[in-house]
Amino acid sequence: MGVASLIGILIYLFPFIAAVLVMVWLYRIKQNSDEQVEQNKKIIRLLEKDNLKE
């Protein structure tokens, strides 16, 4: 197996590897977004609770 065939295989697999990396990246963004939404809800509850005390 020569260097040229190895390079050919890498070029052939690149789109698949790139697609997997993009999907992992998008999954991480969604997870962080979900966590941030939950944190925002907690902050809002705490602020509302604090406003009711005053």
C-alpha positions as CSV (number, residue, x, y, z in Angstrom):
1,M,0.0,0.0,0.0
2,G,1.6,3.2,-1.1
3,V,1.5,6.7,0.3
4,A,-0.8,7.8,-2.6
5,S,-3.4,5.2,-1.7
6,L,-3.2,6.2,2.0
7,I,-3.8,9.8,1.0
8,G,-6.7,8.8,-1.2
9,I,-8.3,6.9,1.7
10,L,-7.9,9.9,4.0
11,I,-9.4,12.3,1.4
12,Y,-12.3,9.8,0.9
13,L,-13.0,9.6,4.7
14,F,-12.6,13.3,5.4
15,P,-16.3,14.2,4.7
16,F,-17.5,11.5,7.0
17,I,-15.1,12.5,9.8
18,A,-16.0,16.2,9.3
19,A,-19.7,15.3,9.5
20,V,-19.2,13.4,12.8
21,L,-17.2,16.2,14.3
22,V,-19.9,18.7,13.3
23,M,-22.6,16.6,14.9
24,V,-20.6,16.2,18.1
25,W,-20.1,20.0,18.1
26,L,-23.8,20.7,17.6
27,Y,-24.7,18.2,20.4
28,R,-22.4,20.0,22.8
29,I,-24.0,23.4,21.9
30,K,-27.5,21.9,22.5
31,Q,-26.4,20.5,25.9
32,N,-24.9,23.8,27.0
33,S,-28.0,25.6,25.8
34,D,-30.3,23.3,27.8
35,E,-28.2,23.8,30.9
36,Q,-28.2,27.6,30.4
37,V,-32.0,27.6,30.1
38,E,-32.3,25.7,33.4
39,Q,-30.0,28.1,35.1
40,N,-32.0,31.0,33.8
41,K,-35.2,29.5,35.1
42,K,-33.6,29.1,38.5
43,I,-32.4,32.7,38.5
44,I,-35.9,33.9,37.5
45,R,-37.5,31.9,40.3
46,L,-35.0,33.3,42.8
47,L,-35.6,36.8,41.7
48,E,-39.4,36.4,41.8
49,K,-39.1,34.9,45.3
50,D,-36.9,37.8,46.4
51,N,-39.4,40.3,44.9
52,L,-42.2,38.8,46.8
53,K,-40.3,39.2,50.1
54,E,-40.0,43.0,49.6
